[in-house]
Amino acid sequence: MRPPRPGPPHNDPAAAAVTIPREMLEVHLPTLVIWATDDTVLPPALLDGLDDFVPQMMLRRVGGATHWIVHEQPELVASYLQQFLR
């Protein structure tokens, strides 16, 4: 990941040259997202607007967890997965 670049969206000519139809960015299946609120690699702000592209998203925010949530709280992650897969 790199930090956002200043200026209008991206100011990256290579990224601006890529056009991906919205339909290719959407997920139309039930989707579980487990998000650690103390993650500094993937900050919670990245969730903004995700539900527009994943309408069947079930979001579980976990406080006090970092990028390594699977190792920090394995029982909680397992319980979320079990509930979701039923």
Solvent accessible surface area in square Angstrom, and as a share of the most:
residue,aa,sasa,rsa
1,M,167,0.75
2,R,141,0.52
3,P,105,0.66
4,P,131,0.82
5,R,107,0.39
6,P,118,0.74
7,G,54,0.52
8,P,92,0.58
9,P,117,0.74
10,H,117,0.52
11,N,87,0.44
12,D,18,0.09
13,P,111,0.70
14,A,74,0.57
15,A,45,0.35
16,A,81,0.63
17,A,83,0.65
18,V,94,0.54
19,T,123,0.71
20,I,85,0.43
21,P,65,0.41
22,R,112,0.41
23,E,130,0.58
24,M,144,0.64
25,L,88,0.44
26,E,45,0.20
27,V,60,0.35
28,H,109,0.49
29,L,123,0.61
30,P,87,0.55
31,T,37,0.21
32,L,29,0.15
33,V,24,0.14
34,I,42,0.21
35,W,36,0.13
36,A,6,0.04
37,T,46,0.26
38,D,74,0.38
39,D,12,0.06
40,T,127,0.74
41,V,75,0.43
42,L,65,0.32
43,P,48,0.30
44,P,40,0.25
45,A,70,0.55
46,L,87,0.43
47,L,9,0.05
48,D,119,0.62
49,G,35,0.33
50,L,53,0.26
51,D,82,0.42
52,D,90,0.47
53,F,64,0.27
54,V,11,0.06
55,P,80,0.50
56,Q,87,0.39
57,M,39,0.17
58,M,79,0.35
59,L,54,0.27
60,R,76,0.28
61,R,134,0.49
62,V,8,0.05
63,G,54,0.51
64,G,61,0.59
65,A,0,0.00
66,T,48,0.28
67,H,70,0.31
68,W,158,0.55
69,I,16,0.08
70,V,88,0.50
71,H,135,0.60
72,E,79,0.35
73,Q,50,0.22
74,P,61,0.38
75,E,134,0.60
76,L,56,0.28
77,V,14,0.08
78,A,45,0.35
79,S,37,0.24
80,Y,36,0.14
81,L,77,0.38
82,Q,104,0.46
83,Q,92,0.41
84,F,51,0.21
85,L,134,0.67
86,R,220,0.80
